[in-house]
Amino acid sequence: MSSILLAVAIVGGIGLVAGVGLSVADALLSEPVDTRVQRLTEALPGYNCGACGYPGCAGYAEAIVAREAACDLCKPGKDRVAQGLAAVMEQG
């Protein structure tokens, strides 16, 4: 019986050490997230059609934040989406 408890304690200890290690790595290696990209992606229609010239809505949102694209390139969303994207960029 004691060998089973020893095995459980070893596996539990390894799991604990791995969990702490992953938590520390996440804290040290995480990149700051620009919330504008998420808000722009939510404002886009989500068709991921590529009509704007970017690979999907998330790629287009990243290009807008990087000031590489205008807010009026979404063909399916037309003026309504362009106004929403401009409002998100004005809010900062």
C-alpha positions as CSV (number, residue, x, y, z in Angstrom):
1,M,0.0,0.0,0.0
2,S,2.8,2.4,0.8
3,S,4.3,2.0,-2.7
4,I,1.0,3.2,-4.2
5,L,0.9,6.2,-2.0
6,L,4.5,7.0,-2.9
7,A,3.7,6.8,-6.6
8,V,0.7,9.1,-6.1
9,A,2.8,11.5,-4.2
10,I,5.5,11.6,-6.9
11,V,3.0,12.1,-9.7
12,G,1.2,14.7,-7.8
13,G,4.5,16.5,-7.0
14,I,5.5,16.4,-10.7
15,G,2.1,17.9,-11.6
16,L,2.4,20.6,-9.0
17,V,5.9,21.6,-10.2
18,A,4.8,21.5,-13.8
19,G,1.7,23.7,-13.0
20,V,3.8,26.2,-11.1
21,G,6.4,26.3,-13.9
22,L,3.7,26.8,-16.6
23,S,2.1,29.6,-14.5
24,V,5.5,31.4,-14.2
25,A,6.2,31.0,-17.9
26,D,2.8,32.4,-18.8
27,A,3.4,35.4,-16.6
28,L,6.9,36.0,-17.9
29,L,6.3,35.3,-21.6
30,S,2.9,36.8,-22.2
31,E,2.5,39.7,-24.6
32,P,0.3,42.7,-23.9
33,V,-2.9,42.4,-25.9
34,D,-4.2,45.5,-27.7
35,T,-7.9,45.5,-26.9
36,R,-8.6,47.6,-30.0
37,V,-8.0,44.5,-32.2
38,Q,-10.6,42.5,-30.3
39,R,-13.1,45.4,-30.4
40,L,-12.5,45.9,-34.2
41,T,-12.9,42.2,-34.9
42,E,-16.2,42.2,-33.0
43,A,-17.4,45.2,-35.0
44,L,-16.7,43.4,-38.3
45,P,-19.3,41.1,-39.8
46,G,-17.1,38.0,-39.3
47,Y,-17.5,36.7,-42.9
48,N,-13.7,36.3,-43.2
49,C,-14.2,36.7,-47.0
50,G,-10.9,38.5,-47.7
51,A,-12.6,41.2,-49.8
52,C,-10.7,43.8,-47.9
53,G,-7.4,42.3,-49.1
54,Y,-6.5,40.9,-45.7
55,P,-6.7,37.3,-44.4
56,G,-10.0,37.4,-42.6
57,C,-11.5,39.9,-40.2
58,A,-8.9,39.5,-37.5
59,G,-6.1,40.3,-40.0
60,Y,-8.0,43.3,-41.2
61,A,-8.4,44.5,-37.6
62,E,-4.7,44.1,-36.9
63,A,-3.9,46.1,-40.1
64,I,-6.3,48.9,-39.0
65,V,-4.6,49.1,-35.5
66,A,-1.1,49.2,-37.2
67,R,-2.4,52.1,-39.4
68,E,-1.7,50.0,-42.5
69,A,-5.4,49.9,-43.7
70,A,-8.3,52.3,-43.8
71,C,-11.5,51.6,-42.0
72,D,-13.7,51.5,-45.1
73,L,-12.3,48.4,-46.9
74,C,-15.0,46.0,-45.6
75,K,-17.1,45.3,-48.6
76,P,-19.9,43.3,-47.0
77,G,-20.2,45.7,-44.0
78,K,-20.2,48.8,-46.2
79,D,-20.7,52.2,-44.5
80,R,-22.3,50.9,-41.3
81,V,-19.2,48.8,-40.4
82,A,-16.8,51.6,-41.5
83,Q,-18.4,54.0,-39.1
84,G,-18.3,51.5,-36.3
85,L,-14.6,50.8,-37.0
86,A,-13.8,54.5,-37.1
87,A,-15.6,55.0,-33.8
88,V,-13.5,52.2,-32.1
89,M,-10.3,53.8,-33.4
90,E,-11.4,57.2,-32.1
91,Q,-12.1,55.8,-28.6
92,G,-8.5,54.4,-28.5
